[in-house]
Amino acid sequence: MPFPEGVPSVPVRYSITSPADGGPGEGTLQLMPTVPAIRVPGQEGVFTGGGTYRFVDGQLDNGNGDQVRLLPTNINGANPAVWAWLGIEQINGQQPRHFYFTLDADAEEVDLGAVQQLAPDLAQYLAVPGESAYDAWLRAGNDGDEADFLASLIGPPGDITAANEYTDEAVSEGLTAEVQRADAAYDPAGAAGDAYTAAVDAASSDAATKAATARDAAIASAEQDAATKAGAAQSAAVQAAAVAAAGLYLPKALLTVDAFMAQSGTKVFGHRGAGMVAPEHTEAAYDYAIAHGIQAMELSVNVDSEGQLWCLHDLTLDRTTYSTGALNTYPSTGVANRVLTNGRVMLGQGWTDQPMVPLRRMLDKYLGKVVLFLEPKGNDAVVPLQNLLATSYPHANQSVIWKAHVGTSFVWPKNNGFRTWCYVNDDSENSALDGKNSLVDYWGVSTSMSSTRRKEIVQRPGSKPVFSWPVYRRSQRAALEADGIVGLMSSDPVYVRGTTAQATASRWDQQVKEPGGTPQADYNVDAALKFSETGGWVSINRARATYGLGRYCPIVPGAGGYRIQIEMKYDQINTGDLAVHGGLYLGKASDDPYEFNTINPSAGYHLILRHNGVLRLYRHVTTQTGGIQLGAGDILTDAPVAGQSMTIQIDVTPTTIEARRLGNAAWTTGPIADASYRGGYFGLSNGSISDVAARPFWRNLVITQL
């Protein structure tokens, strides 16, 4: 599809060398911008471009016979102004490789195979050869072999005799001129004597008079100008001191609470930094949120035995670190050097254990640059936090929201100019809210609170903004916005803020939880995705559990629909009940949780593969627990072998759905005429399996447009 008139674009191709045999590379190249969308000046709507294309002999095939064109990354006035393209290369028979690049709007054509990688230190970058200087010489119209090209770089030899003659003549003329200039400046025959006589005469006749005059002039000038100069010096010193002080604080005051709240749209805050993506309340979690454009985040704080404040949600170290006991029993040096967070347990063993972070470090790093929600979790942390803010960060009230439970006091923060967020219990009475109303700027409600009660708080007299926590699904966001909630405290803020898929192929071999992964319960180790030590496999170590794959959602279909392909295996076969099964769910319109044989909040499809090899495809609805089988009957495939991989494909077209197990042409449901659900959200399912030893494992997910 051509770009609208007035939208700049750059034609691209892709010439690479195959890493397998050194010949021309062939495969697919997925291109996507690093931002969800780009607004171009003078154009309605937003643009993304990109897609997945095959490349053969350097040409990208867009399926219509036209050359692929992309938005340049330096369009004047574009919003955002800074972004790049991400390329995901899949050479036939090789693992996917990633690289980043920019495109100049003035370029006539760009060969992406020769483009310079923006971040060449990335582990996934594949260095590909670009065009050689000899090739560029030939392309410029020259003819010859490489020896001719090298010879063309060497000019004809110079005339050494002429060069020597020129140098000798120049040196001779220069020496003559210098002698003449020296003779004119110095006359040994009489100039010195005349000057000496004149100086003695002048000094003899006038020395006393000139000395007195000079003295009087100096004294008069000093008397007349002393006060002015002293005043100017004082003003300059004061100004310099003011500028230096402003350099410490004012440049950081880039975003105030009021300016942030004045922005349009729903506000998304980082809950515990980004606690479902990175270890909660660590610098890594805060950095992740801020690096991805989140403008507000929560810092819960507690105090150690020496009075130092640390970012920590619980009063004890038991849940989030490898240590145990209350934080206020540990010395500062012990916390700094011996306590490590255990994010690897919930977020994957690919994570490096993170140290705890002192509050002061985060204030020095982010105060004024983003809005901070500060909450002292323990009573013994309240006064230390108040003292720290009052003595070391007197400007903090411009960009800090004081966060506290309805059962605590808000007098100090209001008296010191802070905005306040009061969060309430699901069963808090109106009388409790009324008692805090004059000291509260924003109310807080949980996602577990009923919709009716949330709306009541939104509609309270004064119409104060209401925020909700903890939000980690886009479906939660939709429900909360419908209730009038304007702020979301999210443990996966980048995913919740977005609306598009961020990938089409898994990288579970990294053993790190991806943004958009939605277990049935957040901050729950048992519900989390588990990464095998080898092979890139993942599983859910919980009976009948499911796991949403929001990073790949919503799936964007091609004109012919889309295909989900994934490998699956069982490490242990349940010989006592071969009818148990696991598989996938798909076709859902939102990322709300799914569970087999349960009434779910939204409809869709689910595929099952039993331990006896039976493959089935079902439709599930919101009015009954059991699924509705699609197709004529069971698809009898070979019984799974423990530890052996099986590849599953599901094709969804505008009018049909088909499931198959690769390995035998008969192992397919065939295209089933059913267009009931075409939502783009899907996930993994343990199905009916209660014995987690017999649970399924998955790897190598790939989404393809048809």
N, C-alpha and C positions, 0 to 999 in steps of 0.2 A: 504494500500500500504506500503510494508516494506521500511525502511530507506536504502539509498545506503550504500554499503560496506565502512567501515571506519567512518561513522557518528554515534557517540554514541547516545544511547537512553535508557530510563528507563521505564520498564513496570509499569503501574499504575492501581489501582482499587479504588473503592469509597464505603466505608461502613459508613452509617449514620443512625441515628434514626429519624423516621418520627415525626415531631412536632405535628401531629394531634393525633396519637394513641400510640406513643411510640414504635411501631414495626419497622421493617426494612424500610428505606425510598426508594421510587421508584420515578423515574422521568427522567429528562434529565440534563446533565452537559455539558455546552459549555466551551471549553478550548481555550484560545487564548493568544499569547505572548503580552507583553506590548510594544513591538516594532514591526514595520511593517515586518521586516525580520531579519534573523541572518545568517551571513556568517561564515562557519566552515572552519578552516585551512585545506588546501589540497583538498578542494572540489570545483567543479565548481558550479556556481549559488548560490542561497541563499535558506534558509529553514525556514519554519514557523511551520508546524505541527499543531496539534490541530483540532478542529471540534466540532460537537455536538453529544453526545452519550447518549443512554439510560442506566440507572443503575438499576439493580435489584439484591437484596441480595449481594451487595458489588461489583458486576462485572459490568464493562463498556462494552457495546456492540457496536463494531465498524461496525456491519452489515456484516462482513465477517467471523465471528467466531474466529477472532484473538484477543489477548489481546491488549488493547490500549497502545501505547508507545509514549513518549514525549521526545523532546530534553532536556537534562539537562541544567541548567542555569549557570554552572561553567565550560564550555568547555574551556580548555587552548587555548588562542589565538583567541577566537571567537570575532567577531565584530558585535554589540557592546559587551563590556565585562560585563556590568552590566545591567541586565534585570530580569524580573520575569514572571511567568504565572498568568493569570487572570482566575478564575473559576466563571462561572455564573450558579448557581444551580436553577433548577426549579423542586421542589417537586410537585407531582400531587396535584392540588387544592390549591397551595400556591403561594404567590408573589415570583418573582425571588430574589435570594440572591447572593451577590458577595463576593469573597475572593481572596487574592493574596498569592502565595507561590513560593518557589524555589525548584529545584530538584538537588540532588547531583549525579554526573556522576558515582560514585562508588556504588550507591544504587542498590541492587538486585531487589527490588520491593518497591513501595511506595503506602500506602493507603492514598489517598487524604482526606478521612474523618477524619484522625487523624493528618494531617499536621498542623504545627503552622502558624497561620495567620501572614503575614508580617506587617500589619498595623491594629492591633485589635481595634483601636479607630474608624475605619470607621463605619459609621452608617449602611451600608448594610452588614456587616459581620455577618454571622450566626455561633455562637459557636457550634460546633458539638463534641460529646464525642469521644475520641480516645480509643485505647485498654487499658484496666486496667492492673495494675501490676499482678493481679491474672491470667488474661488471658495470659499475657506474660509468667508467670510461667508454666502454662499448656502447652503452645506452645513449651516450652523448653524441654518437655518430662516428666514433673512431673505429679503425679496423686494424687488426693485428693480434698477435699472441701476447702472452704475459711479458716476454722479453721486450716487445715493442712498447708495451705500456710503461715498463720501468725505464726504458731509454727516453721516453717522452718527458720524464720528470727531470732530466739532466739537460741544462742549457749548454750552448757552445762555449769553449774556453776563451778567456780574455787575452788581450795583448800585453804581455808582461813588460816589454820594452817601453811601450807608451805609458804604462802605469808608473814605472820607475822614473821616467822623465817628468811626468806630471808631479810626482811627490818631491823630487829634488828641486824643481822650480818653485813650488809652493813653500818649502822650507826656507829657501834662500830669500825669497821676498819677505817672509815673516821676520826673519832675523834682521834684515836691513831696516824694516819699519820700527822694530823695537829699539834699535840703537838710536835712530833719529828722535824717537819720543823721549828716551832717557836723557839725551843731550839737551833737549829743550827744557826739560824739567829741572835740571841741575847744572848750574854754571860755576865751576870751581874757581874761575878767575876773579870773581868779585861779588857775586850774588850773596854769598854768605856774609861777607864783611859789611855790605850795605845794610842787610837785615839786622845784624847785631848792633850797629851804630844807631839805627832808627829806634830799635827797642830800648836801648839805654837812655836815649834822649827823652823818649816819651815817658818812661818810668820815672825819670828824675824830675820832670816838670809837673807831672800830673798824678803821681801815685797816691798821694794823700787825699786829694780831692775825690778821685774815683772810688777809693776805698770807702770814704765816708758816705758818698752818695749810694753806693751799693748797700751799705749797712742800713741806712735810713729807709731805703726802698723795701728791703727785706722785712724790717720791723713793721713798717706801715702795712705791707701786704698781709703779714701774719695777723695783725690786729684786726684788719678789716674782714678777713676771710675765715678766721679760725672757727667761728660759730657755725658758718654755713657748711664748711667742709666736715665738721664734726657731726652736724645733723644729717648730712648726706650719707656719711659712713654708717651712722646708726640705722638709717632707713634701709640702706643696702643690706646690712647684716640681718635686720628683722625680715626683710623680704626673702633673703637666702634661706633663713631658718624656716620660714613658712613653706617655701617651695620644697625643702628637704622633708619636712613633716608630711606634706601632701603626697610626696612620693612614696611614703610608707603606707598610707591608708587610702587616700582618695582614689587613686587609679583602680583599687579593688572594688570600690563601690559602684559597680557597673550595673547591678540589678537589685533594685529595692523590692521589698514585699509588695508595696502598692503598685509599682510598675509591672511586676509579674502578674498580679491579680487583674490588672487592667487589660491584659492580653485577651484576645478573643478565643473562644473554644474551650474545650475541656482541658484542665490542667492535669498533667501526669507527673507524679513525684516518685522518687526512688525509695521503696520500702526497704529499710535496712541496707541502703545503698542500691543493691539489686540482688536481694538475697536468694532468689531462685535461679540465678545465673552465675553468680560468683559468691564465695564464702561471705556470709552476712557480716555487716559492720566491719569489713576490712577495707584497707585502702584500695585493694584491687576491685572491690565491689563499687566503691564510690567512683573510682577512676573510670570504670566501665560505663556507668550511667552518664557521667559528665561528658566523656569522650563521644557518646552517641547523641548528644544534644539535650539530655534531660536537664532542666533548669532548676529543679528543686529536689532535695533528698532529706531523708530522716536520719538523724544521729541520736541514738539512744545512748545514755552514758551512765556509768557507775564508777565508784571510787575505790581505790586500793587502800591499804592500811596506812599509807603515808599521805593520803589526801590528793593523789593525782587521779585525774579523770580519764577513763578509757571508754572507747566506743564498744558497748556490750549491752545486749538486750536483757539478759537474765541477771539475777543477783549472783548466781553461781557460774562456774566455768564448765559444769558437767556436760551440758548439751552441745556446746559449740566448740569445745577444745578437747585436747587429750588430757587435760588436768581436771581436778575435781575440787569442790569446796567453794566457799564464798570468795569473791574477788577481794572483799575488804579484809581478808586475812593474809593477803600476799603483799610483799614489798614491791615497790616500783621496779627495782632492778630485776626481781624474779619474773615479773610479768613481761618485761621487755626482752629478757634473754632466754626464758625457759618455757613460756606458754605459747603454743602454736594452735591455730584453729584447725578443726577436723573437717573442713569442707569436702575433702576427698570422699568421705563416707556417703554423702548425699549427691554430690555433683560429679563424681567420677575420679578414678585414681590418676587420671591425666593431670589433675591439678597439683601444683606444688603447695605444700603446707604454708599457710600465711601467718605472719605474726599479728598479734593484736596491735591496734593503732591508738596512740594517745589522742585525746580530743584536741589538744592544742595544735598538733600537727595538721589536723584537718581544718581547723579555723584559720591557721596561717596560710593554708593552701587554697581554700575555697571561699572564705568569708567575703561577702560582697560580690563575688563573681556569680554565685548562684544563691537561691533562697535555701536556708537551712532550717529544718524543723528540729529543735533541740528539746529532748525530754530526759530529765533525771529520773531513772527508773526506781532507784532506791531512795528512801528518805534521807540517808546519810550523804547522798550526792547533791541534794538541793542547794545547800548553802555553799559548798565548794564551787558549784557551777555559777551561782549568783556572784560570788566574789571574783571568779575568773573573768566573767563578762564585764563587771563594773570596773575592775582595775586594769585589765590588759586589753579589753576590746570595747571601749566606751561607745563606739559607733555601731556596735552589733545590732542594736534595735532597728536599724534601717533594713537589714536583710535577714533577720532571724525571726522565726515564728516560735513562740514558747508553746510547747505541746505538753498536755497533761490530762489526766483522767478527771472526770467530773467530781470525784471525791477529794481532790486536792485543792490547794489555794492558788488563786491567780492574782493576788494583791501585788506581790513584788513585781512581776513582769509588767502589769498594767501601769504601776507607778513609775516604772523605768522606761516607758515608751515602747514596749514590745507589742506586736500583734500576738493574739493568743488563739490556740486551737484546743477546744475542749471536746474530747471524745467520750462517748457515753456507752453504757451497757445496753444490750438488746431490750432489757426490761426496765431501764431507768424511767422513773416517773417524771411527768411534766414539772412537778414541784422542784425536783432536783435541778432541772434545767433552768427554771425560773430563778432559783437562788444564785445561779452563776451568770445570768444573762448580761448584767451590766459590765462584767469583766471579760466577756468572751466576744471575739471577732468572728470566729468560724466554729461550726459544730462538726463533730466526727461521728460517723455511724459505720458499723461493720457490714461486710457483705452477707453475713448470716442473719442480719436483721430483716424482718418482713418488709416487703415493698410498701405495705400500708403504713407502717410506722415510719419508714424513711420519708415518705411523702409528708407525713404530719410534721416532722422536724423541719423539712424544707419549707413548709408553709407557715412556720411559726411567725408571730409578729416581728417585724423588723427585717424579715427575709434575708437573714444572714447566710452567707455561702456555706454549703455542706460538703465535706469531703468523706470519702469512704476508703476502707482498708480491709483486708489485703487483697488486691486485685491482681490476678495472674492469667485471666482468660479474656479474650475479646468479647465473648458472650456476656461476661459479667459487666464489662464496660457498657455494652448496649442496654442492659437492664437498668444499670445505675443512672445512665444519662436519661432514660425514660422517666425515672423517678425525680429528676431535677438535680441530681448530684453534679457538681461542677469540678470536683477535684478527686483524683484517683491516686491513692498510695499503693504503688504497684511493685511487687517483687520481681517482675519481668517487664520493666517499663518500656523498653524499646519495642518489644513484641506487642504489648497491649496498645501502645500508641499507634502502631502501624496497621495497615489494612491489606498488605500484599505479601506474597510468598517471597522468601529470601534465598531459596535454594531449590534445586531439582535433583540433587544427588547427595547421599549421606556421606559423612566423614566420621563414622562411629569408631574407626580405628584410633582416633585421637583420645578416646576414653574421657571425654569432657562433655558435660551436659550442654545441649544446644539451647539458645534462646527459642522460645516458643514451645518447648516441651511441656505438656500439660498432664501431669499425673492426676489421679483422682483426688488427691489431697496435697496441698502445698506444705513445704517445710516438713515433709514426712519421709523418713529414711526408707520405710517399708514400701512406700508407693513409688519411689524413685526408680528411674531406669538404671539397670546394672550393666556394667561393661565387663565382658570376659577379658581375661589376661592376654589371650592371643586370638587371632583370627578376625578381629573386628566385629564380633557378635555382641548383641545386646539382648536383655531379657527383663522381665518384671517379676521380682521375687515375692509375689503376693498372690494368694488364691483369687482366681476369677478377675484379676486386675486388668485394667486397660491403661493406655498411655497415648495421649494426643500428640501428633507430629505437626504442630503449628508452624514450625519453621518452613515447611513446604506448602503451606496453605494460605489462601485458597488456591487449589490447582487451577492454572489457566489452561483451558483446553484449546487445541487447535481446531481447525474447521471440521475435522473428523472426530474430535473428542480427545481423549487422553488415555495413556496406559500407565498403570502402576506395576512395576516389577520389583521383586524382592526375593532374597534367599531366606529359607526357613529350615529349621531342623529341630528334632527332639533328641536331647542327650540321654534320656531314659524313657523307655516305652512302658506304659502302664498295662502290663499283661493282665491285670485283674479286671480292667474295664477298657477295652480297646475303642469304645465309642467316645471317650473323652476327646476334646478337640481344642485347638487354638487357631488363630488366624488374624484377620484384619477387619476393620469396619471402615466404611467410606460413604461418600455421597451426602454427607450432612451439611446443612446450610450454616452451621455455626460450630464453634469448638467446645460446646457444652459436653460434659462427661457422658460416656457411653458404658454400659455394662450388659453382658449377655443375659438373656432371660429375665430382663427387668424392664419396667415401663420407663422409658427414657424421655427426656424433655424435647428431643427432636428426632425425626425419622431419618432413615437411611438404609444402607445395605450392610450385610456382614458375610464374609467368607469364612468357612471352617474347613479344616483338614484334620480328620480323625486319626487316631493312632493305628487304625486298621487300614488307612489309605483312602477312605471315602472322602470325596470332595463335594461340597455343597455350597450353594449361593442362596442367601435369604434376603428378604426385605423385612425391616422391622418398623413398626409404627408406634405412635404415642398412646394408643388405646389398649394394648395388650402386651403381656410379657413375652410370649413366644413369638418366634419369627415366622414369616410366611415364605415357604420354599419356592424358589424360582426354577423353571425348567422341568423336564419330564421326570427326573428322578436322580438317584445317586450316581455320581461319577466314580467308577471303581478304578483307582490307581493302585500301584504297588504299595504295600504296607511300608511306612517309613522304617528306616534302619537307624538305630541309635547312633547319633553323632554324624550322620550323613546328610549333606546339604540337599535341599530340594528348591527349585526355582518356581515361583508362583507369578503368574501374570493376570491382570484384570484389565480388560479393555472396556472403556465407557464411551460410547458414541452418542450422538444426540438422540437416537431412538432405541439403542440396544445396550445390553451389558453381557459380557462373556468372561468366564473365569477358566483358567487352564493351569495344569501343572506340566512343565516342560519335561521332555524325555520320551513322550509317546503321543502321537497325533490324536489318539483316541481319548486322551485325558483332558477333555474340555467339555464345558456345558454347551458350547456352540453359542452363537449370538441369540440372546433372549430378548424378545421385544418388550421392553419396559423402560419408560422414560419418567418414572415417578419422581426420582430424586437426582438432581444434578448439582448439589452443593459441593464445594471444593475442599471440605475438611475431612480428614481421615486419621486413622491411628492403628496401634497394635493392640491385640486382644489375647488374653489367656483363655478366653472362651469359658468352657465349662470346667476347666482344670482346677481342682482344689489342692492336689498334691503338687507343691511347687517343684519337686524333683522331676516331675514329668512335664514341666512347662515348656513352651516353645522358645526358640532363640531366632533372631533375625539379623540380617546384615545386607549390605550392598543394595540399598533402596535407590531406585532411579525412576523419575517421572518423565514421561515423554509425550509430547503433543502428537496427535494423529491427524 
